[in-house]
């Protein structure tokens, strides 16, 4: 999560549903993803592309970041999706099933720098190429990774269960690679729409893994995700205490200091400053 753009909640909305898109302009989502891929039937792809592009051009989304998820270049719609999305000028274009740097190069070439890029991490090949994908992404305008858990589960043929144990290695490695390359990373969707208690547990798990936010498939999930990925007030208060301690004249240049009986290093100062910036950005967003 950057200080300027909180991404606690990224809500997928069907790109071909005008009513859903209009509703998205009023929802408390940090990010709205107009989807041309999974939520759109093959015979509706072209119409959905037109509608999504028109919605981006019309604006009215306020402080929400607006992203178009296109179809892959290996589909009949991918090339035209990238051309149209690039011309529309969304905040970003979300690329599905990026498994190798070559996939990213091809998409970046089609977009020609007209929009920032986000990439889905949702294949077994991608998990084994995370470092290369991170390096290639930073060179080609990628800011954010989004976990595609459903596709990953399908490829693995695993049964994730409530604790997502089979996915844990992939999730942890993805977060590590994102941090190594300075990327924001969003957790995958939660499928059981009415099970809000289950969603809350998965959001807490995602925050524990280190994700910056969560991708979502239903507006009823927004409040829980926004709360889960906002810094708790006690953590923000402690961060201010740490910053104030290092700002004291007697601690100028100190590496390790004692703050309220706890040993604190400069790495904790850096994290405290990041947390304060995140909280400030969220406060500004919600104002």
N, C-alpha and C positions, 0 to 999 in steps of 0.2 A: 504494500500500500504506500503510495507516495503521499507526501504531506499535502499536496494540492488536489489530489483526486482520490477520495476514499472509494474503495470498491468492495464494501462489505457485502453487498447484494447485487447480483447480476441476473436479471430476470429475462428468460427467454420468452418472446412473444411471437406467435405465428405471423410471418411476414405477409401472408395472404389474408389476414383477418383485420379488416378496417376497424371494426369495433374494438378489438383487443388493442390495436395500435393507439387508438384515441384514448382508451383507458390508461395506457402506459404513460401518457403525458401527465397524469395526475397521481401516480402511485409513488410511494416513498422508496423507490429503488435508486441505488447509486448509479446503476448501469442498466440500460434497456438493450437487449439483444434482439434485433429483428431477424428472425430465423427463416432462411430459405432452404434449409437442408431437411433435417429429420421430421419437422412438423408439417411439411408441405408435400402433398401427394404429387407423383410425377406429372400428371396431367394439369396440375395447377402451378407448376414452377414458374412459367413465364409471367403469368398474371401476378403472382406473389412478388416477383422481382420488380415489376412496374410499381406495385403498390408500396413496397418498402422504399424504393428510391424516391417516390413522390413524398412519402412521409418525412424522409430525411431532409429533402429540399424545403419542405413546408416548415420544418422546425417546430417550435412550441414545446420542446421537452424540458425547458428550464435548465436547472443545473445538472440534470441527468446526462451521463455519458451515453451516446447513442452508437451502437455497433451493429453492423450487418454481418450475420454468419452466412457465407456463401456455400455453394456446393463445391465439391472437389474438382480439380482440373481433369480428373479421369472420368468425369461424368459428362453427359451431353450438355449440361447447363453451366458448368464451372467457368469456362472462358468468358461467356457473356455476363455471368454474375460479377466476375472480377472487374470487367470493363465498366459495367453500369454502376457498381458500388464505388469504384474509384472516382468516377465522374460525379457521383452524388455528393461526395465529401462528408461521410460520417466521421465520427471521432476515431473509429478504427474499423477494420475488416477482420472478422474472425475466420481463420482458415481451419477446416476440418482435416483430421487424419494426416497430420504432418509427421511422417515417419523417418525422414532422412533430410539432410541439408539440401539435397537436390530438389525436394518438393518445395522447400521454402524459396529457393532461388527462382524457380519457375513462377511461383505466385508473385513474388516481389517484382519480377520482370514485367508481369502483366499489369500490376497496379501502378508501376512507374513513379512511385513516391508520392502519389496523390492522397494517400491516407496511411496512418500508422497501421501496423499489423498486430494481431493477436493470433496465437496458435493453440490448437487443441492437442493435448497429450492424451492419446486414447488407443494406441496400438502397442503390441508387444515389441515391435521393432523400435518404436520411439523410446521405450524405457531403456533399451540397451544403447541408445545413441543420445542420451540426454545432454551430455557435455558438448558434443558436436552440434546439436540443435541449439543449445544456448549460445554458443559462439557465433554460429551462423545467424541466429536471430538478432543478436545485438548489432551485427553488421548490416542487417537489412530491415531495420525499423520495427522490430518486434519489441513490444513493451510488456506484454502479459501472456502467460500460459493459463489455459483452462483445462482442468482434468475432465476427460470424457469417460467416466466410470462405467457407464453401460456398455460402451463398445469394448472397453478393456475386459470387462467380465465376460462378454461374448467370446472374445478371442481366446481368453484363458480357459474358458469352459469351467469356471470356478463357481462356487456358491458363496457369495460374500458374507451373508449373515449380518446380523445387526452390528457386530463389531468390525466388519470389513477386514477380518484378519488376513484373508488371502491377498488383499490389495495393499496391506500395510507396507511391504518393502517398496512397491512402486510409488506409493504416495510419499513416503519419506525421501526416497531418492529424487523424486521430482522437485520437492521443496528444496533439497540441498542444491540441486543443479540450478534452480531458479535463483537462489541466493548467490551462488558462485558467479552468476552472470548478470546480477543486478536486475532481475525480472520480478514483477508482481506475479503471484500465482493464486488462482482461485480453485477451490475444491469443486468436485462434481455435484450433480443434482441429487436430491433425495426423492425417490419415486413414490413413496407411500403418502399421497397428498393429505389425507385427513389425520394422519398420525403425527400430530404436532409435538408430542412428547418425544417420539423417535427422532424427529427432525432436530429438536433441541439437543439431544444427546449427540447426534452426528455433527452438529455445528460445534459443540464443545470439543469433540474429538478433532475436528478439523483445525480449530484454533490451537489445540495442543500440538498438532503436527507442525504448525507454523504457517498455515495458509493465511492469506490476507483477507479472504472473503469467500463467499460461496455462490455458485451458479444455482439458479432456482427455476422451477417450472410452474409455480402457481403464486399469485399475489398473496395468498394467505400465509406464505412462508417468509414474507419480507420482514415483518417485525422481529421475528425470532433471529433471523440472520443478522439484521442490523444491530441488535442488542448483543449477540454473541461475539461479533467481530469489532465491537467498540471497546476501547480500553476501559476496564473497570475503574470507577472513581478512586478506589484506594491505590491502584497502581499508578494512576496519574498523579495523585498527591505525593506518593513516594518519589516519583520521578522529579517533581519540583523540589523535593527535599534534597535529592542527590545533586541536582544542578546548582541549587543555592549553596550547598556545602563546598562544591568545587570552585564556586565564584568567590568564596571568602578569601581575603588577602593571605591568611595564614596557610592556605592550601594551594597557593599559586605554584604551579609547576609540579605539584605532588602527583605521584603515580597511584599509590594506594593510601586511602584515608579511612578513618572510622566514622561512620554516620549512625547516630542513635544506637551504638553498640554493634553495628554490623560492618564488616570489612567490605569496602567498595573500591573497585578499580576503574580506570578510565574507560574500559570497555562497557562498564555499567553506565558511565556518563553518556557515552554515545547512544546507548539504547534508551536512556532516559530522555535525551533530547529528541530522538525519533518519536517516542511515545507521546511526548508533549505536542509535537507538530501534528501527529495523527489526530489527537484529540481536538486540537484547534481547528483542523480541517473539517472534522465531522461537525463540530459546533457551528462553523460557518455554513456548511451544507444544510444543516437542519434549520438554520435561521432564515 
